[in-house]
């Protein structure tokens, strides 16, 4: 009886902690949504009390309508989804192939090259932004109108510089090292090529690390501000974070800002909800055993 009571108490404490953590994470989102429904004067007054989290007062969707009038939000969201989605897919393909070669193939200098790649993690992007800008502004590109000079004001200038990164390669390398080598050896005995082993054996087992890498890469690309600000001057290609500058003027419309933030958060939540099971599995999993 005592053991049963202790188990019930531990379970109650665990759920209480989980509910508290959930509330802490939900409160900023709730504040953002509730603030987007209020006029600026009421928003600022309610900020100092619990009314900031409640749909009370003058509630309407006027801020959303005004936000769409102030900026081409749908264009910004579509641009971010395209740039982020393509970059994530390219990054997963390139980095997983690179990690596969580092772990399973035998070639001279692979450990040195991997060490150099990991060393680049300590180099902030700001230190290479200007040289990279000068490079992409002169590179040719074969577009629909023929050969063009420079990559500015385009999707590919926002995608290709981030198509691979050291952190994603490192995540795949660490995961692949935990997979049993007997799988690869058996496949080689059966006559499978390296690409067949990668595509049909290794990648089907890599769901957790794929989800983890995809979420991290998605958040990084979706939150990009500095690089798009440097290379994109046209609204046709601007992502959501650069679009924020439409709202920060001499008299900042905070209700419209909250409405804009609520709208651009939807793709992030949707992407995470699609991958949450695999993401949780990546935390609990330590690889295939035995």
Secondary structure, DSSP 8 states (H G I E B T S, - for coil): -HHHHHHHHHHHHHHHHHHHHHHHHHHHHHHHHHHHTB-HHHHHHHTTSGGGGS--SSB-SHHHHHHHHHS-HHHHHHHHHHHHHHHHHHHHHHHHHHHHHHHH---TTHHHHHHHHHHGGGS-THHHHHHHHHHHTT-EEEETTEEEE---SSSHHHHGGGS--HHHHHHHHHHHHHS-HHHHHHHHHTT--HHHHIIIIIGGG-HHHHHHHHHHHHHHHHT--HHHHHH--STTT--HHHHGGGT-SSS--HHHHHHHHHHHHHHHHHHHHHHHHHHHHHHH------
